[in-house]
């Protein structure tokens, strides 16, 4: 099956619907139309990955994500080193989406099965052979992160319609185990390091769906609340080898800002130098460089950011590299230990505004036809 780098409207709608169906993870929000890019900060080179959603990268520069196919489906993909070449990973029976990769090229994500359920999957090295990871007893599961021993984390439904819980597996995806929660259901895990420390978000009380970021001990044992930046909620999306955690948290100003912690999740601090800025951290590498997105006050458009080691100095990624064609990098999704970043881009703001206006007009025409 051929993967299309250029979505038509049907593919774009299918992609949005599939993302909404997943419903868990930092990338479950609506996607802005645009391309994905691999940015090499050492050589300042930019590789256009096409009109796909790239979600993760390993230290060899292998990128994973999902793309439209020539028959209108959504399939997970993997590239070769440095983002070269794209291979369709197939599915468990329907659509699929990749969300994590380790240095052996084992890929994890979620796929619909031939029974119409959504299940977490793992592949072998270099993306070969997709295996269903099952669930914690419910109808669905989603894998979001994997370490170099093949331990997988994510979220799964449970027996009898109970709210979903974070899970961890043993090496190579064997033996799914419930990680529990902080205070009450639900919980979700998003990343794992080589010690098996897991990060994610879990409910704060039985009275509502307010979540706090958490970190676990080795092998997923014992979840610990990481707190907030003064607001009501937080969530952790990335963890590195020393246990530094990155994510976003509510502030006492009513905003949500990217944060980083010290080793072992200690000492949360905001990465955003703006007192009332809105920003979100997506991942962190082993020297503590964090990537994510911050939002422009006036336009509301996102800008990809990267920090220095230990989260010092939030910098607009667009100031470090120039993407051909006047593209604005709107969100950085992942960073490896070799200084390579994957990011999403859109046309320059003027062109993007015209695109949004055109989509709005199409929506108006469709609604008008429906009422006639």
PyMOL commands that set and color helices and strands:
alter all, ss='L'
color gray80, all
select helices_A, chain A and resi 9-22+81-83+125-127+159-161+171-173+218-220+263-265+309-311+317-319+349-371
alter helices_A, ss='H'
color red, helices_A
select strands_A, chain A and resi 3-4+35-40+45-50+53-57+63-69+74-79+86-90+93-101+107-113+118-123+130-134+137-146+152-158+165-168+177-180+184-192+198-205+208-216+223-225+230-239+245-251+256-260+269-270+279-284+290-295+302-306+315-316+328-335+340-346
alter strands_A, ss='S'
color yellow, strands_A
deselect
rebuild
show_as cartoon
